[in-house]
Amino acid sequence: MAVHSKREIVAGLDDERFRTSFLPHPLPKYSFPRAETDPAAAYQQVHDELLLDGNSRQNLATFCQTWVEPEIRKLMDECIDKNMIDKDEYPQTAEIESRCVRMLADLWHAPDAGNTQGCSTTGSSEAAMLGGLAMKTRWRTKRQAARKGRPNLICGPVQICWHKFARYFDVELRQVPCERGRLHLTADEVIRRCDENTMGVVATLGVTHTLQYEPVEEIALALDDLEEERGLDIPLHVDAASGGFIAPFIHPSVEWDFRLPRVKSINASGHKFGLAPLGCGWAIWREAGDLPQGLIFRVKYLGGDMPTFALNFSRPGGQVIAQYYNFVRLGREGYTRITRECADVGAWLAEQVKKMGMFELVYDGRGGIPGCTWTLKKGGNYPFTLYDLADRLRVKGWQVPAYPMPANRSDLIVQRVVARLGVSRDLAGLLLEDLERAIQHFRRHPSSKSFTARSAGGYHHN
Ligand SMILES: *Cc1c(COP(=O)(O)O)cnc(C)c1O
């Protein structure tokens, strides 16, 4: 077919989008427009601006879902008018949310999955706030008699949402710093920081910076011992934003969930490995009694009594419907197949990156979130930094972030790929080719930044 067939050009000229007088002018940016605009023209203009956003499928930085089945688009469209909070008007959407809560409680081994408490949220951040608030409320009730002290929360290199929680809700965050080869929480480091004002401990199943799981079971057992020895009963919350939809399927022997009595609440992002479209998170409590009743507001509907616990009021319902669709559509088998395939791509990519010779793997793609994390081998003489490589890959549309680890290892710069559904072995191969090309480029044109970065980093597994 000719690139510009005559018929196409003529058709284009007949099209409103190309005839409108609107096109020669820039879109309004600083003041509210006075006049109306034709919908087709407005659409085209807004649509075109989005070209600059880049391609989400090549965004290997995000943990969030960027590929969905056409059936999900259809359900999202059908639900665009549904408000999650209107349990009264959309009782079936509310029912579907409750089903998802029970199914997740079952997946995560709650002792009485059919009767526990939980809710959907806009993501893990909101779910983390709710989990944190529940811990804080329980702590306050317990410490009422003492009437002193400020609550503290112990964690490792957590996602930003826990820093937000601590600041917004006035909690002291006792973040265990990274040291040498230890890039996450350990039981010893947790126990050393516990006191009577510790409202809880957060362990992360799938640390954002490295993709590795923190040792939830080890921490839970150490907290059990602590209670026996010193009488401190400290709940454990698991931030399983990614891992909550990974471990149950491909790491079934890792005990991180309600199989451990110490784990009182879990959050996960439906829109990450839960494969729902953006805007879906979950918070689930071990038993109904683990969520303080004072935090729950009751919405009476259809003679029933619907508990709600959320930060926002109105919220789209489609994401929850799409999540339920996924559960029905995929089941354990489907999630296991997809997650295994993602993990295989991650591990393969890690091997290839290692073979290139100049990189040290921080995470080899096995035992945690599908993907891999690497750093530059110490002592080498490289004509680039990882930041340069990240920049160079952007030229081909890839987003492969380079960033420092948190304190006290901010000298360690790492680079990370998350292998999501849609990051096929083929795409991963194309990325590797571009990585090789980027390195060749810097061999010919050394980056000036690389000369000041020589003394940086270094990582050795403990
Ligand atoms: C992504 C993530 C969050 C935040 O989740 P959102 O769904 O983006 O709000 C919190 N914790 C961890 C470990 C994460 O990976």
Ligand as a Chemical Component Dictionary entry (heavy atoms), coordinates in Angstrom:
data_LIG
# 
_chem_comp.id                   LIG 
_chem_comp.type                 NON-POLYMER 
_chem_comp.pdbx_formal_charge   0 
_chem_comp.three_letter_code    LIG 
# 
loop_
_chem_comp_atom.comp_id 
_chem_comp_atom.atom_id 
_chem_comp_atom.alt_atom_id 
_chem_comp_atom.type_symbol 
_chem_comp_atom.charge 
_chem_comp_atom.model_Cartn_x 
_chem_comp_atom.model_Cartn_y 
_chem_comp_atom.model_Cartn_z 
_chem_comp_atom.pdbx_ordinal 
LIG C1 C1 C 0 3.646  -0.093 44.629 1  
LIG C2 C2 C 0 3.887  -0.281 46.066 2  
LIG C3 C3 C 0 3.192  0.471  47.011 3  
LIG C4 C4 C 0 2.211  1.546  46.607 4  
LIG O1 O1 O 0 1.165  0.967  45.948 5  
LIG P1 P1 P 0 0.167  1.770  44.987 6  
LIG O2 O2 O 0 -0.771 0.703  44.576 7  
LIG O3 O3 O 0 1.015  2.310  43.882 8  
LIG O4 O4 O 0 -0.455 2.849  45.798 9  
LIG C5 C5 C 0 3.408  0.211  48.346 10 
LIG N1 N1 N 0 4.287  -0.719 48.729 11 
LIG C6 C6 C 0 5.002  -1.452 47.849 12 
LIG C7 C7 C 0 5.951  -2.493 48.345 13 
LIG C8 C8 C 0 4.822  -1.259 46.484 14 
LIG O5 O5 O 0 5.510  -1.999 45.600 15 
# 
loop_
_chem_comp_bond.comp_id 
_chem_comp_bond.atom_id_1 
_chem_comp_bond.atom_id_2 
_chem_comp_bond.value_order 
_chem_comp_bond.pdbx_ordinal 
LIG C1 C2 SING 1  
LIG C2 C3 SING 2  
LIG C2 C8 DOUB 3  
LIG C3 C4 SING 4  
LIG C3 C5 DOUB 5  
LIG C4 O1 SING 6  
LIG O1 P1 SING 7  
LIG P1 O2 DOUB 8  
LIG P1 O3 SING 9  
LIG P1 O4 SING 10 
LIG C5 N1 SING 11 
LIG N1 C6 DOUB 12 
LIG C6 C7 SING 13 
LIG C6 C8 SING 14 
LIG C8 O5 SING 15 
# 
